[in-house]
Amino acid sequence: MTIDRPQRKIIHIDMDAFFAAVEQRDNPAYRGKAIVVGGRPDARGVVATCSYEARKYGIHSAMPSSHAYRLCPQAIFVKPRFEVYKEVSAAIRRIFSDYTELFEPLSLDEAYLDVSAVSRCQGSATLIAKEIKERIRRQTGLTASAGISYNKFLAKIASDINKPDGLYLITPEQGPGFVEQLAIGKFHGIGKATEQKMHALGIRTGQDLKQWPLPLLVQHFGKSGQHYYDIARGIDERPVRNFRPSKSVGVEITYQEDLEDPAVILQQLLDLMRKALARLAAKQMTAHTLTVKLKYHNFVQITRSKTLSQAITRVEGFEGVLADLLKDTEVGAKKVRLLGIALSSLDSAAPLNWRQLDLFDY
């Protein structure tokens, strides 16, 4: 005898142009204007987010601020106020907690909520989403978009359909057909490189992807092949988790002037590694994988990684490892504008094994 489990009800809440909306809320002179939150265009900054008025000019997150300025010289560039954004985000999460303990923040401005067992609003996920949106508007003065479906993948896509201030439902009956007509570039989690690879293989829509057998997807996309096979059929069993363990600890910096000297770059990476280790120590964790991130002057970005059998707990002895990682790059031939260090493959550490790390520059 087969017993069907209750259908899940997942909501994805995504704040609309969050940082820029907060700035427009707090400064009436910014309302209706093209607002860019991020670094200054004359200081090698990057766009954190921008208002919908700025997006009409083609400005988007992660774009160099200098490029954003060229697209829209009249845009107002605003320095981020992360403490304010964190306060607003905390208020929004308190609203979530009134409905369910099963909410999973993805960032300051978005989260998944599992409301499968919630009895409020007659148990209707759509009515719950409407109520949450209205409470966010009333308590913060901001708008949010909501996507409702039976899994995370479809809820995430649904929240982006009618932005800003959107609300969209994809039912279990609609899910498979909805995915079939969806362009591959609209699939959450499929980036530009994977999209181009799929296009080269003749996969342009969910229906195209659905035609591919699992062994062939695994052959071309490795372990991600199973995920692509499932989502092409509207299947996503990932649970909403209210605890997100750290997967990595990292530090990066964009320099006012490009770096050229390999010796200087190596020293900068050692300094960044000390800071990353300090953050790791505060979490009482160890790492086994060291990743170097480089962004050249032309904005091409690469990473190089090495996994070690012993735990990484100190900088001493790692100059040679970093130097080896740099050998497989164009350091010395190309100028570098950004450096980063990430520590991953994390494990809990026994506190007694930790030495005090230097916490300078904090």
C-alpha positions in Angstrom: 0.0 0.0 0.0 1.4 3.4 -1.0 0.7 6.4 1.2 1.2 9.8 -0.6 2.9 12.4 1.5 1.3 15.8 1.8 2.3 18.2 -0.9 4.9 20.7 0.2 4.1 24.5 0.1 7.2 26.6 -0.4 7.3 30.4 -0.6 10.3 32.4 -1.9 10.4 36.0 -0.7 12.7 38.3 -2.6 12.9 42.0 -1.7 12.7 44.4 -4.6 16.0 46.2 -5.3 16.6 46.0 -1.6 19.6 48.2 -0.9 18.4 50.9 -3.3 14.8 50.7 -2.0 16.1 51.3 1.5 18.0 54.4 0.3 15.0 55.7 -1.6 12.8 55.1 1.5 15.2 57.0 3.8 16.0 59.9 1.4 13.0 61.4 -0.4 15.3 63.1 -2.9 16.3 59.7 -4.3 12.7 58.6 -5.1 12.0 58.1 -8.8 15.8 58.5 -9.5 18.4 56.2 -10.9 20.2 55.1 -7.7 23.3 52.9 -7.8 24.4 51.5 -4.4 28.1 50.5 -4.4 31.5 52.0 -5.0 32.2 55.3 -6.7 32.7 55.2 -10.5 36.1 56.9 -10.1 37.3 54.5 -7.4 37.1 51.2 -9.1 33.9 50.3 -7.3 31.3 47.7 -8.2 27.5 47.9 -8.2 26.0 46.2 -5.2 22.4 46.8 -6.5 20.5 49.6 -8.2 17.0 51.0 -8.4 14.6 49.9 -11.1 15.0 53.4 -12.6 18.7 52.6 -13.1 18.0 49.1 -14.5 16.2 50.7 -17.4 19.7 51.8 -18.6 21.1 48.3 -18.4 22.8 48.7 -15.0 22.9 45.5 -12.9 24.6 44.1 -9.8 28.3 43.2 -10.0 28.9 45.7 -12.9 31.9 48.0 -12.5 30.6 51.3 -11.3 32.6 53.1 -14.1 30.6 51.2 -16.7 27.3 52.0 -14.8 28.3 55.7 -15.0 28.9 55.5 -18.7 25.4 53.9 -19.2 23.7 56.5 -17.0 25.9 59.6 -16.1 22.9 61.2 -14.2 22.7 58.2 -11.8 23.2 58.9 -8.1 25.9 56.7 -6.6 25.3 55.9 -2.9 27.7 54.3 -0.5 26.2 51.1 1.0 24.9 51.3 4.6 25.1 47.6 5.5 24.3 48.1 9.2 20.9 49.7 8.2 20.3 46.9 5.7 21.0 44.3 8.3 18.5 45.9 10.7 15.8 45.9 8.1 16.6 42.3 7.2 16.3 41.3 10.8 12.9 42.9 11.0 11.7 41.0 7.9 13.0 37.7 9.4 11.0 38.4 12.5 7.9 38.6 10.3 8.8 35.2 8.8 9.2 33.6 12.2 5.6 34.5 13.0 4.5 32.1 10.4 7.1 29.3 10.4 10.4 28.2 12.0 11.3 26.6 8.7 12.7 29.6 6.8 16.0 29.6 5.1 17.7 33.0 4.5 19.8 33.1 1.4 21.0 36.6 1.9 19.9 39.8 3.5 17.1 40.2 1.0 15.7 36.8 0.2 14.6 33.6 1.9 12.7 30.4 1.4 9.8 29.5 3.8 8.2 26.1 4.2 4.6 26.7 5.1 3.3 23.1 4.5 2.2 22.7 8.1 1.0 26.3 8.7 -2.7 26.6 9.5 -2.9 30.4 9.3 -4.8 31.9 6.3 -6.7 28.6 6.0 -3.4 26.9 5.2 -3.2 28.7 1.9 0.4 29.4 0.9 -0.8 32.2 -1.5 -2.7 34.0 1.2 0.2 33.6 3.6 2.5 35.1 1.0 0.1 38.0 0.5 -0.1 38.6 4.2 3.7 38.6 4.6 4.1 41.0 1.7 1.6 43.4 3.3 3.3 43.2 6.7 6.7 43.9 5.1 5.2 46.9 3.3 3.5 48.2 6.5 6.5 47.7 8.9 9.4 48.6 6.6 7.9 50.7 3.8 9.4 48.3 1.3 8.0 46.0 -1.3 8.8 42.3 -1.7 8.0 39.8 -4.5 6.8 36.3 -3.7 6.9 33.0 -5.5 4.8 30.1 -4.4 5.2 26.5 -5.5 5.7 22.9 -4.3 9.5 23.1 -4.4 12.4 25.6 -4.0 13.4 25.6 -7.7 10.0 26.7 -8.9 9.3 29.1 -6.0 12.5 30.9 -6.8 11.6 31.3 -10.5 8.1 32.3 -9.6 9.2 35.2 -7.4 11.0 36.8 -10.3 8.1 36.7 -12.8 6.1 39.8 -11.8 8.7 41.9 -10.1 8.5 44.4 -8.5 5.8 43.8 -5.9 5.0 40.5 -7.6 3.1 37.4 -6.6 3.1 34.3 -8.7 1.9 30.7 -8.0 3.0 27.6 -9.8 0.8 24.6 -8.9 1.9 20.9 -8.9 -0.3 20.5 -12.0 1.4 23.4 -13.8 5.0 22.7 -12.7 6.2 20.2 -15.4 4.7 22.1 -18.2 6.0 25.4 -16.9 9.5 24.0 -16.9 9.2 22.6 -20.4 8.6 26.1 -21.9 11.3 27.8 -19.8 14.4 29.0 -21.5 17.5 27.4 -20.1 19.0 30.8 -19.3 16.0 31.4 -16.9 16.8 28.3 -14.9 18.0 29.3 -11.4 21.5 27.8 -10.9 22.4 27.6 -14.6 25.0 30.3 -15.2 26.3 31.8 -18.5 29.0 29.2 -19.0 26.6 26.2 -18.5 24.0 27.9 -20.6 26.4 28.3 -23.5 27.5 24.6 -23.1 23.8 23.5 -23.2 23.2 25.7 -26.3 26.1 24.0 -28.0 24.5 20.6 -27.2 21.1 21.8 -28.6 19.5 22.3 -25.2 17.6 25.7 -25.2 14.5 25.0 -23.2 13.3 22.8 -20.4 11.6 20.5 -23.0 15.0 20.1 -24.7 16.6 19.2 -21.4 13.9 16.7 -20.6 14.8 14.7 -23.7 18.2 13.9 -22.4 18.7 10.6 -20.5 20.3 10.8 -17.1 23.6 8.9 -18.1 24.2 11.5 -20.9 23.6 14.4 -18.6 26.0 13.0 -16.0 28.6 12.4 -18.8 28.5 16.0 -19.9 27.8 17.8 -16.5 29.1 15.5 -13.8 27.2 15.3 -10.5 25.0 18.3 -11.6 23.5 16.0 -14.3 21.1 14.4 -11.7 19.9 17.9 -10.7 19.3 18.9 -14.3 17.5 15.7 -14.9 15.2 16.3 -12.0 14.4 20.0 -12.5 13.6 19.3 -16.2 10.7 17.3 -14.7 9.8 19.9 -12.1 11.4 17.8 -9.3 13.4 19.4 -6.5 13.4 17.6 -3.2 15.8 20.0 -1.4 14.4 20.8 2.1 14.1 24.3 3.5 16.8 24.4 6.2 16.6 27.0 9.0 20.3 26.5 9.6 22.9 27.1 6.9 26.4 25.9 8.0 29.4 27.8 6.7 30.8 26.2 3.6 33.7 28.5 3.3 35.4 31.5 4.8 36.9 34.1 2.6 38.4 37.6 2.3 39.0 39.7 -0.9 40.0 43.2 -1.8 39.8 45.4 -4.9 42.9 47.6 -5.2 42.8 51.3 -6.1 45.8 50.6 -8.5 46.4 47.4 -10.4 49.1 45.1 -9.0 51.9 44.0 -11.3 54.8 42.7 -9.1 54.4 38.9 -8.4 56.2 39.4 -5.1 53.8 42.1 -4.0 50.8 39.9 -5.1 52.2 37.0 -3.0 52.6 39.1 0.1 49.1 40.5 -0.3 47.7 36.9 -0.5 49.6 36.0 2.7 48.0 39.0 4.4 44.5 38.0 3.2 45.1 34.5 4.3 45.9 35.7 7.9 42.5 37.5 7.9 40.7 34.5 6.6 42.3 32.3 9.2 41.3 34.8 11.9 37.6 34.5 10.8 38.0 30.7 10.7 39.4 30.7 14.3 36.4 32.8 15.5 34.1 30.0 14.2 36.3 27.3 15.8 36.7 25.5 12.5 39.5 24.2 10.4 39.9 24.1 6.6 41.5 21.7 4.2 41.1 23.5 0.9 42.8 26.8 0.0 41.5 28.8 -3.0 43.1 31.9 -4.6 40.9 34.3 -6.5 42.3 36.7 -9.1 40.6 39.3 -11.2 42.7 40.8 -13.9 42.6 44.4 -15.1 40.2 43.4 -17.9 37.8 41.9 -15.3 38.5 38.3 -16.3 38.3 36.3 -13.1 40.0 32.9 -12.2 40.4 30.7 -9.2 43.0 28.2 -8.3 42.6 25.7 -5.4 44.6 23.0 -3.5 43.2 20.5 -1.0 45.6 19.3 1.7 45.4 16.3 4.0 46.4 18.4 7.1 44.2 21.2 8.5 45.1 24.7 7.5 45.4 26.7 10.7 48.3 29.1 10.1 50.0 31.1 7.4 53.5 29.9 8.1 54.6 27.3 5.6 52.1 28.2 3.0 54.1 30.7 1.0 55.2 27.9 -1.2 51.7 26.6 -1.7 50.4 30.1 -2.7 53.4 30.5 -5.1 52.6 27.2 -6.8 49.0 28.2 -7.2 50.1 31.5 -8.9 52.3 29.6 -11.4 49.2 28.5 -13.2 48.0 32.1 -13.7 49.0 35.1 -15.8 50.4 37.0 -12.8 53.4 38.9 -14.0 52.0 39.1 -17.5 48.7 40.8 -16.7 47.8 43.4 -14.1 45.6 42.3 -11.2 42.8 44.5 -9.8 41.3 42.0 -7.2 42.8 39.3 -4.9 40.9 36.9 -2.7 41.5 34.0 -0.4 38.9 31.4 0.5 39.2 28.5 3.0 36.8 25.6 2.5 36.3 21.9 3.3 35.6 23.0 6.8 35.5 20.9 10.0 34.8 21.7 13.6 38.0 22.2 15.6 38.9 21.5 19.2 39.2 24.9 20.8 42.3 23.8 22.7 44.2 23.3 19.5 43.8 26.9 18.4 46.5 29.5 19.0 45.6 33.1 19.2 45.7 34.6 15.7 46.6 38.2 14.9 43.4 40.2 14.3 44.9 43.3 12.8 43.0 45.5 10.3 39.6 44.6 11.8 
